[in-house]
Amino acid sequence: MSAEDAPAPQDPADALAAVAALRRLADQLEDAAVEQAMRAGWSWPDVAEALGVTRQAVHKKHVKRLIAAGVKLRRRQ
């Protein structure tokens, strides 16, 4: 489905609220997927490549939350 195919609310406030809700959902899905990958032994570069971002970006965004969640993180060799 492309953006052109998606139904758009007529009210700009509704449209913007929908965008914000989708961003929150995407962040929650990313958090869960990254945690699952790290618990499965993936490396930061592996996760970064899958997300299409740099290792540094994914590390910065997720490391504190993962440590707080008790995820054992791999160290660089």
C-alpha positions as CSV (number, residue, x, y, z in Angstrom):
1,M,0.0,0.0,0.0
2,S,1.4,3.4,-0.9
3,A,0.6,6.7,0.6
4,E,-1.7,7.5,-2.3
5,D,-3.7,4.4,-1.6
6,A,-4.2,5.1,2.1
7,P,-7.4,6.8,3.2
8,A,-6.6,10.3,4.5
9,P,-8.8,12.0,7.0
10,Q,-10.3,15.2,5.7
11,D,-9.6,17.2,8.8
12,P,-5.9,18.1,9.1
13,A,-6.0,17.7,12.9
14,D,-7.2,14.1,12.4
15,A,-4.6,13.5,9.7
16,L,-1.8,14.7,12.0
17,A,-3.1,12.7,14.9
18,A,-3.0,9.6,12.7
19,V,0.6,10.3,11.7
20,A,1.6,10.8,15.3
21,A,-0.1,7.5,16.3
22,L,1.6,5.6,13.5
23,R,5.0,7.0,14.6
24,R,4.4,5.8,18.1
25,L,3.4,2.4,16.8
26,A,6.4,2.2,14.6
27,D,8.7,3.1,17.5
28,Q,7.1,0.4,19.7
29,L,7.5,-2.2,16.9
30,E,11.1,-1.2,16.4
31,D,11.9,-1.4,20.1
32,A,10.4,-4.9,20.3
33,A,12.2,-6.1,17.2
34,V,15.6,-4.7,18.3
35,E,15.2,-6.2,21.7
36,Q,14.3,-9.6,20.2
37,A,17.2,-9.4,17.8
38,M,19.7,-8.5,20.5
39,R,18.4,-11.3,22.8
40,A,18.9,-13.6,19.9
41,G,22.6,-12.6,19.7
42,W,22.5,-10.2,16.8
43,S,25.3,-7.6,16.7
44,W,24.7,-3.8,16.5
45,P,25.9,-3.8,12.8
46,D,23.4,-6.6,12.0
47,V,20.5,-4.7,13.5
48,A,21.6,-1.4,11.9
49,E,21.8,-3.0,8.5
50,A,18.3,-4.5,8.9
51,L,17.0,-1.1,9.8
52,G,18.9,0.8,7.2
53,V,20.7,3.0,9.7
54,T,24.2,3.3,11.1
55,R,25.5,1.1,14.0
56,Q,26.0,4.3,16.0
57,A,22.4,5.5,15.4
58,V,20.8,2.2,16.5
59,H,23.1,1.9,19.5
60,K,22.4,5.4,20.7
61,K,18.7,5.0,20.3
62,H,18.4,1.6,22.1
63,V,21.3,0.8,24.4
64,K,20.0,2.4,27.6
65,R,16.6,0.8,27.2
66,L,18.1,-2.6,26.5
67,I,20.5,-2.5,29.5
68,A,17.6,-1.5,31.7
69,A,15.6,-4.4,30.4
70,G,18.5,-6.8,31.3
71,V,19.5,-7.7,27.7
72,K,23.0,-9.1,27.5
73,L,24.7,-7.1,24.8
74,R,27.6,-8.3,22.7
75,R,30.9,-6.4,22.9
76,R,32.9,-5.6,19.8
77,Q,35.7,-8.0,19.2
